[in-house]
Amino acid sequence: MSKLKLYNTLTRKKEEFKPLKKDLVRMYVCGPTVYYYAHIGNLRAYYFADIIRRVLKWNKYKIKQVMNLTDVGHLTSDEDEGEDKIEKAAKKERKTPEQIADFYTKKFFADFDSLNNERPEIICKATEHIKEMIELIKRIEKNGYTYIGENGNVYFDTAKFKDYGKLARLKLDELKAGARIKIDEEKKNPQDFVLWFTEKGSKFKDHLLQWDSPWGKGWPGWHIECSAMSIKYLGEQFDIHTGGEDHIPVHHTNEIAQSEAATGKSPWVKNWMHVSFLQFNSQKMSKSKGGILKLADIIEKGFNPLDLRYFYLSGHYKKPLNFTLDNLEKSKSAYDRLKANISQFEDDKKLNKECIEKFEKTINDDLNTPEALQVLWNLIRDSKAEGKIRTIEKMDSVLGLDLLKVKEEKIPKEIQKLVDERDKARKEKDWKMADELRDEINKKGYVVDDVDGRTVVRKK
């Protein structure tokens, strides 16, 4: 069995993976802030976490995976500026924060499930873990890493934490006020961040969600939420923390600082794994820049959610993936051909061990999904290969493409007649007529695939 190797953002190396506890992997996924629909750039991060999970299961590990839902405290910047995203949406839509969070949580999981992502063992809401956040801030305060601003907010003092910035390789003496974040007049250092907001601050006086705390009535900062919930469910040290690469310089950097300041344990997380951006028009896809596409948008354009999953699989997670409708169309075509081919195979109850070994080698080499797809296609095209069905089934436990799920469709007589005429034209080598009939079939909403000398018809 090949050894599993994963790239660790913390060490900047590809390392052999070994969990802290034998056979059990504890993993935390930075979940969504549920104030709006997830776009397909966001969804790549959850597909990525799902691939990690599936590869770990392939390697016989037990998994305890936690994903948070941020329903308070995430401001319109990733730092300490702007409005609370949930409350801004509530005002805009004339709903309560709870209604906003509930509505977009349901929409998120509809998309999450349709992409064949496996749900984590634990899904936790920030608003249901305020007690844990307050207790963690008290530990940080006791260890001497906090100060109170003039308006009563509780700040983390990054100058007192010697390893601050190690994930992003930041150098504090080179950080200038305003270079990385807009400096707040209350902060001692520009990179300091809020652990607990209080209602005393004039710009936050209208915040709807508030709780009592030792520092006054208020609500948690975004960063403390992930630390408190992950520690509660996974312990003070665990194996893997995932997220988008945009979380490296601020959110994940701050998570590490406050968690290690509270627990005194380093490294807090052994393996940090980050997925690169999905690019749209050569830029990161983001809500703030506009031009986003939701899963519902591409479904309206005639695509299936698993067409998008195939598209994600076609690129390595550490590289930006350029999204265009043309690129998605190519993925759809490849996925459709893949399923059409597989539908013609008969199950001989065998397993192709050579193919399985090649597949395992690719996925265990830092989740190399493009190469894994190539291994699959090589098996499909090998007319002499045995054990195709059982081997495809096993590989699909990682790919998550429902490759053996065949939707039975009754072909209308009108379409079948055109197909029969096309088959006759091909047999007589009347290629012009065959192409014309293919186009006519296509216009009527059906696709014809020629697989191993046989004709396969399916609805678009």
BAKE-450997 format. One record per residue (C-alpha): chain; x, y, z. Coordinates in nm, 3 decimals, m for minus. Layout:
BEGIN
  chaine        u        v        w
       A        X        Y        Z
...
***
This chain:
BEGIN
  chaine        u        v        w
       A    0.000    0.000    0.000
       A    0.141    0.339   m0.097
       A    0.191    0.593    0.180
       A   m0.040    0.892    0.199
       A    0.145    1.219    0.151
       A   m0.020    1.560    0.194
       A    0.108    1.913    0.148
       A    0.123    2.101    0.479
       A    0.089    2.479    0.450
       A    0.252    2.517    0.794
       A    0.580    2.351    0.690
       A    0.554    2.425    0.315
       A    0.632    2.058    0.250
       A    0.463    1.744    0.124
       A    0.473    1.510    0.421
       A    0.381    1.151    0.499
       A    0.054    1.170    0.688
       A    0.044    1.019    1.037
       A   m0.248    1.099    1.270
       A   m0.188    1.199    1.630
       A   m0.407    0.909    1.740
       A   m0.363    0.575    1.566
       A   m0.634    0.502    1.309
       A   m0.841    0.812    1.399
       A   m0.819    1.137    1.203
       A   m0.966    1.451    1.361
       A   m1.041    1.715    1.101
       A   m1.191    2.064    1.105
       A   m1.343    2.238    0.803
       A   m1.400    2.613    0.797
       A   m1.769    2.623    0.711
       A   m1.979    2.893    0.548
       A   m2.100    3.225    0.683
       A   m2.468    3.172    0.614
       A   m2.577    3.517    0.496
       A   m2.614    3.448    0.122
       A   m2.596    3.169   m0.133
       A   m2.266    2.988   m0.173
       A   m2.110    3.038   m0.516
       A   m1.921    2.773   m0.708
       A   m1.589    2.915   m0.587
       A   m1.700    2.862   m0.226
       A   m1.822    2.513   m0.311
       A   m1.478    2.410   m0.435
       A   m1.353    2.437   m0.075
       A   m1.616    2.190    0.049
       A   m1.556    1.950   m0.241
       A   m1.185    1.970   m0.145
       A   m1.256    1.878    0.217
       A   m1.474    1.593    0.091
       A   m1.191    1.455   m0.124
       A   m0.958    1.461    0.178
       A   m1.222    1.275    0.378
       A   m1.275    1.012    0.107
       A   m0.901    0.954    0.060
       A   m0.857    0.912    0.435
       A   m1.136    0.651    0.431
       A   m0.967    0.476    0.138
       A   m0.660    0.451    0.363
       A   m0.870    0.279    0.633
       A   m0.878    0.568    0.879
       A   m1.170    0.642    1.105
       A   m1.273    1.007    1.084
       A   m1.415    1.264    1.318
       A   m1.487    1.568    1.107
       A   m1.628    1.898    1.231
       A   m1.765    2.185    1.023
       A   m1.890    2.513    1.165
       A   m2.171    2.739    1.051
       A   m2.095    3.106    1.115
       A   m2.421    3.278    1.208
       A   m2.278    3.574    1.403
       A   m1.959    3.781    1.423
       A   m1.817    3.766    1.069
       A   m1.782    4.125    0.953
       A   m1.784    4.238    0.593
       A   m1.406    4.224    0.598
       A   m1.219    3.923    0.730
       A   m1.073    4.143    1.000
       A   m1.251    4.388    1.234
       A   m1.404    4.633    0.990
       A   m1.754    4.676    0.851
       A   m2.093    4.535    0.946
       A   m2.183    4.188    1.064
       A   m2.263    3.997    0.742
       A   m2.565    3.820    0.891
       A   m2.716    4.137    1.034
       A   m2.651    4.335    0.718
       A   m2.841    4.070    0.521
       A   m3.120    4.072    0.781
       A   m3.169    4.446    0.740
       A   m3.162    4.421    0.362
       A   m3.414    4.136    0.347
       A   m3.621    4.264    0.641
       A   m3.582    3.942    0.836
       A   m3.429    3.845    1.168
       A   m3.067    3.721    1.181
       A   m3.199    3.379    1.279
       A   m3.426    3.367    0.973
       A   m3.138    3.466    0.745
       A   m2.907    3.202    0.892
       A   m3.172    2.930    0.876
       A   m3.269    3.006    0.516
       A   m2.914    3.015    0.377
       A   m2.804    2.715    0.583
       A   m3.073    2.508    0.410
       A   m2.968    2.643    0.069
       A   m2.603    2.566    0.143
       A   m2.669    2.205    0.234
       A   m2.889    2.155   m0.070
       A   m2.587    2.249   m0.284
       A   m2.345    2.060   m0.058
       A   m2.545    1.737   m0.086
       A   m2.610    1.766   m0.460
       A   m2.233    1.766   m0.520
       A   m2.214    1.427   m0.345
       A   m2.017    1.564   m0.050
       A   m2.034    1.344    0.258
       A   m2.160    1.534    0.562
       A   m1.921    1.572    0.858
       A   m1.989    1.387    1.181
       A   m2.045    1.718    1.361
       A   m2.197    2.040    1.222
       A   m2.201    2.322    1.477
       A   m2.351    2.671    1.486
       A   m2.153    2.960    1.634
       A   m2.455    3.096    1.822
       A   m2.490    2.765    2.007
       A   m2.133    2.780    2.140
       A   m2.105    3.124    2.299
       A   m2.026    2.970    2.640
       A   m1.726    2.783    2.494
       A   m1.601    3.101    2.326
       A   m1.620    3.302    2.649
       A   m1.434    3.029    2.838
       A   m1.159    3.020    2.575
       A   m1.119    3.399    2.583
       A   m1.088    3.378    2.963
       A   m0.801    3.129    2.921
       A   m0.627    3.359    2.674
       A   m0.677    3.652    2.912
       A   m0.540    3.455    3.208
       A   m0.226    3.375    3.008
       A   m0.165    3.746    2.944
       A   m0.240    3.781    2.574
       A   m0.532    4.026    2.581
       A   m0.610    4.391    2.644
       A   m0.929    4.599    2.659
       A   m0.978    4.881    2.411
       A   m1.124    5.220    2.504
       A   m1.469    5.112    2.384
       A   m1.458    4.786    2.579
       A   m1.366    4.541    2.300
       A   m1.132    4.256    2.401
       A   m0.826    4.234    2.175
       A   m0.561    3.969    2.121
       A   m0.215    4.125    2.165
       A   m0.012    3.976    1.880
       A    0.311    4.139    2.001
       A    0.310    3.903    2.300
       A    0.280    3.592    2.087
       A    0.624    3.522    1.944
       A    0.515    3.287    1.666
       A    0.237    3.506    1.530
       A    0.223    3.483    1.152
       A    0.411    3.151    1.120
       A    0.143    2.999    0.893
       A    0.158    3.285    0.643
       A    0.529    3.355    0.709
       A    0.446    3.708    0.820
       A    0.714    3.926    0.979
       A    0.566    4.161    1.236
       A    0.845    4.414    1.218
       A    0.773    4.457    0.847
       A    0.398    4.501    0.887
       A    0.299    4.865    0.859
       A   m0.025    5.011    0.981
       A   m0.270    4.997    0.694
       A   m0.056    4.764    0.482
       A   m0.233    4.444    0.577
       A   m0.541    4.569    0.757
       A   m0.691    4.906    0.826
       A   m0.573    5.010    1.170
       A   m0.831    5.068    1.439
       A   m0.762    5.355    1.678
       A   m0.814    5.116    1.969
       A   m0.547    4.868    1.858
       A   m0.192    4.865    1.991
       A   m0.073    4.689    1.674
       A   m0.235    4.685    1.330
       A   m0.255    4.304    1.326
       A   m0.426    4.273    1.667
       A   m0.778    4.134    1.643
       A   m1.100    4.132    1.841
       A   m1.189    3.834    2.056
       A   m1.509    3.989    2.196
       A   m1.705    4.290    2.070
       A   m1.904    4.494    2.321
       A   m2.208    4.711    2.268
       A   m2.014    5.012    2.404
       A   m1.852    5.071    2.068
       A   m2.066    5.335    1.891
       A   m2.044    5.167    1.548
       A   m2.183    4.842    1.696
       A   m2.456    4.979    1.919
       A   m2.735    4.845    1.696
       A   m2.606    4.487    1.683
       A   m2.906    4.257    1.732
       A   m2.741    3.939    1.864
       A   m2.579    3.995    2.204
       A   m2.483    3.786    2.506
       A   m2.365    3.861    2.859
       A   m1.994    3.817    2.927
       A   m1.728    3.914    3.185
       A   m1.633    4.207    2.957
       A   m1.983    4.337    2.902
       A   m2.274    4.252    2.680
       A   m2.164    4.175    2.328
       A   m2.076    3.899    2.080
       A   m1.771    3.701    1.967
       A   m1.518    3.789    1.701
       A   m1.514    3.562    1.398
       A   m1.177    3.399    1.464
       A   m1.250    3.281    1.819
       A   m1.554    3.089    1.697
       A   m1.356    2.830    1.500
       A   m1.101    2.783    1.777
       A   m1.365    2.729    2.045
       A   m1.575    2.484    1.845
       A   m1.283    2.281    1.709
       A   m1.126    2.247    2.055
       A   m1.460    2.145    2.205
       A   m1.513    1.858    1.964
       A   m1.161    1.759    1.855
       A   m0.943    1.838    2.157
       A   m0.659    2.083    2.212
       A   m0.453    1.931    1.930
       A   m0.582    1.763    1.615
       A   m0.475    1.645    1.272
       A   m0.612    1.851    0.981
       A   m0.763    2.196    0.936
       A   m0.887    2.295    0.589
       A   m1.005    2.608    0.415
       A   m0.948    2.838    0.120
       A   m0.606    2.990    0.063
       A   m0.752    3.334    0.138
       A   m0.783    3.226    0.504
       A   m0.406    3.185    0.547
       A   m0.289    3.542    0.626
       A   m0.571    3.647    0.861
       A   m0.832    3.398    0.979
       A   m0.615    3.088    1.014
       A   m0.319    3.289    1.137
       A   m0.538    3.434    1.412
       A   m0.688    3.096    1.495
       A   m0.342    2.954    1.557
       A   m0.231    3.246    1.774
       A   m0.532    3.246    2.006
       A   m0.553    2.866    2.031
       A   m0.188    2.817    2.115
       A   m0.196    3.114    2.353
       A   m0.488    2.951    2.537
       A   m0.365    2.591    2.545
       A    0.012    2.637    2.548
       A    0.031    2.355    2.292
       A    0.212    2.384    1.961
       A    0.140    2.296    1.692
       A   m0.229    2.330    1.765
       A   m0.306    2.166    1.429
       A   m0.056    1.927    1.273
       A   m0.158    1.963    0.907
       A   m0.298    2.278    0.747
       A   m0.444    2.225    0.401
       A   m0.567    2.498    0.168
       A   m0.739    2.493   m0.170
       A   m0.658    2.749   m0.438
       A   m0.910    2.990   m0.585
       A   m1.161    2.916   m0.853
       A   m1.095    3.190   m1.107
       A   m1.360    3.362   m1.313
       A   m1.247    3.602   m1.586
       A   m0.891    3.551   m1.453
       A   m0.983    3.676   m1.105
       A   m1.079    3.507   m0.781
       A   m1.454    3.445   m0.778
       A   m1.596    3.645   m0.486
       A   m1.923    3.804   m0.383
       A   m1.759    4.141   m0.322
       A   m1.635    4.162   m0.683
       A   m1.960    4.045   m0.836
       A   m1.984    3.815   m1.134
       A   m2.040    3.507   m0.920
       A   m2.218    3.193   m1.034
       A   m2.429    2.981   m0.801
       A   m2.490    2.612   m0.849
       A   m2.850    2.695   m0.941
       A   m2.720    2.922   m1.219
       A   m2.527    2.645   m1.393
       A   m2.815    2.400   m1.347
       A   m3.038    2.651   m1.529
       A   m2.785    2.643   m1.813
       A   m2.837    2.268   m1.853
       A   m2.558    2.130   m1.636
       A   m2.574    1.865   m1.365
       A   m2.410    1.926   m1.022
       A   m2.182    1.628   m1.089
       A   m2.062    1.795   m1.410
       A   m1.921    2.059   m1.175
       A   m1.770    1.794   m0.946
       A   m1.597    1.639   m1.248
       A   m1.469    1.986   m1.336
       A   m1.326    2.027   m0.983
       A   m1.163    1.684   m1.007
       A   m0.992    1.782   m1.332
       A   m0.766    2.033   m1.153
       A   m0.522    1.982   m0.866
       A   m0.642    2.152   m0.549
       A   m0.320    2.349   m0.506
       A   m0.357    2.521   m0.842
       A   m0.608    2.791   m0.941
       A   m0.884    2.649   m1.159
       A   m1.011    2.869   m1.439
       A   m1.388    2.851   m1.474
       A   m1.561    2.919   m1.803
       A   m1.881    2.774   m1.940
       A   m1.674    2.623   m2.222
       A   m1.452    2.445   m1.968
       A   m1.758    2.321   m1.782
       A   m1.908    2.201   m2.110
       A   m1.592    1.998   m2.174
       A   m1.623    1.842   m1.829
       A   m1.990    1.764   m1.890
       A   m1.907    1.599   m2.221
       A   m1.629    1.391   m2.063
       A   m1.851    1.289   m1.772
       A   m2.137    1.192   m2.004
       A   m1.901    0.982   m2.220
       A   m1.763    0.819   m1.908
       A   m2.108    0.714   m1.788
       A   m2.214    0.604   m2.135
       A   m1.910    0.376   m2.162
       A   m1.957    0.231   m1.815
       A   m2.324    0.155   m1.881
       A   m2.213   m0.098   m2.145
       A   m1.980   m0.298   m1.920
       A   m2.077   m0.630   m1.767
       A   m1.982   m0.718   m1.411
       A   m1.738   m1.010   m1.397
       A   m1.711   m0.979   m1.016
       A   m1.337   m0.925   m1.039
       A   m1.114   m0.644   m0.913
       A   m0.834   m0.508   m1.131
       A   m0.556   m0.492   m0.872
       A   m0.305   m0.329   m1.106
       A   m0.545   m0.042   m1.178
       A   m0.633   m0.007   m0.809
       A   m0.263    0.022   m0.721
       A   m0.213    0.295   m0.983
       A   m0.519    0.482   m0.861
       A   m0.409    0.461   m0.499
       A   m0.064    0.586   m0.586
       A   m0.212    0.897   m0.749
       A   m0.464    0.988   m0.481
       A   m0.210    0.925   m0.205
       A    0.030    1.163   m0.377
       A   m0.130    1.478   m0.233
       A   m0.475    1.407   m0.376
       A   m0.376    1.408   m0.742
       A   m0.729    1.388   m0.882
       A   m0.641    1.479   m1.246
       A   m0.407    1.178   m1.261
       A   m0.666    0.964   m1.084
       A   m0.918    1.048   m1.357
       A   m0.659    0.947   m1.616
       A   m0.616    0.609   m1.446
       A   m0.994    0.565   m1.467
       A   m1.004    0.659   m1.836
       A   m0.718    0.421   m1.916
       A   m0.920    0.139   m1.761
       A   m1.230    0.239   m1.958
       A   m1.039    0.236   m2.287
       A   m0.854   m0.089   m2.227
       A   m1.058   m0.348   m2.416
       A   m0.863   m0.634   m2.258
       A   m0.892   m0.518   m1.896
       A   m1.087   m0.731   m1.653
       A   m1.275   m0.632   m1.341
       A   m1.395   m0.299   m1.474
       A   m1.721   m0.267   m1.280
       A   m1.585   m0.360   m0.935
       A   m1.274   m0.146   m0.992
       A   m1.477    0.155   m1.105
       A   m1.702    0.113   m0.802
       A   m1.402    0.122   m0.568
       A   m1.243    0.423   m0.740
       A   m1.575    0.606   m0.728
       A   m1.570    0.583   m0.349
       A   m1.310    0.861   m0.377
       A   m1.429    1.042   m0.691
       A   m1.792    1.061   m0.581
       A   m1.934    1.072   m0.934
       A   m2.211    0.809   m0.907
       A   m2.049    0.624   m1.195
       A   m2.256    0.310   m1.157
       A   m2.585    0.485   m1.100
       A   m2.777    0.448   m1.423
       A   m3.097    0.639   m1.480
       A   m3.336    0.426   m1.683
       A   m3.490    0.632   m1.960
       A   m3.750    0.527   m2.209
       A   m3.652    0.650   m2.553
       A   m3.951    0.785   m2.752
       A   m4.037    0.593   m3.068
       A   m3.971    0.904   m3.279
       A   m3.615    0.927   m3.145
       A   m3.552    0.553   m3.172
       A   m3.659    0.562   m3.537
       A   m3.402    0.837   m3.607
       A   m3.137    0.636   m3.422
       A   m3.214    0.327   m3.629
       A   m3.192    0.532   m3.950
       A   m2.857    0.673   m3.836
       A   m2.727    0.324   m3.758
       A   m2.828    0.214   m4.107
       A   m2.655    0.518   m4.263
       A   m2.336    0.442   m4.069
       A   m2.348    0.080   m4.176
       A   m2.375    0.194   m4.538
       A   m2.095    0.447   m4.470
       A   m2.323    0.738   m4.556
       A   m2.145    0.967   m4.308
       A   m2.318    1.284   m4.427
       A   m2.664    1.136   m4.358
       A   m2.544    0.995   m4.024
       A   m2.424    1.339   m3.915
       A   m2.750    1.504   m4.022
       A   m2.951    1.249   m3.825
       A   m2.728    1.300   m3.520
       A   m2.794    1.676   m3.540
       A   m3.170    1.617   m3.569
       A   m3.165    1.386   m3.266
       A   m2.966    1.648   m3.076
       A   m3.219    1.922   m3.160
       A   m3.493    1.705   m3.014
       A   m3.312    1.689   m2.679
       A   m3.120    1.361   m2.705
       A   m2.753    1.269   m2.744
       A   m2.609    0.974   m2.937
       A   m2.278    0.818   m2.823
       A   m2.092    0.549   m3.015
       A   m1.943    0.313   m2.756
       A   m1.737    0.008   m2.856
       A   m1.933   m0.031   m3.180
       A   m2.270    0.016   m3.008
       A   m2.507    0.311   m3.007
       A   m2.606    0.461   m2.672
       A   m2.890    0.714   m2.659
       A   m2.955    0.942   m2.362
       A   m3.153    1.252   m2.282
       A   m2.959    1.580   m2.259
***
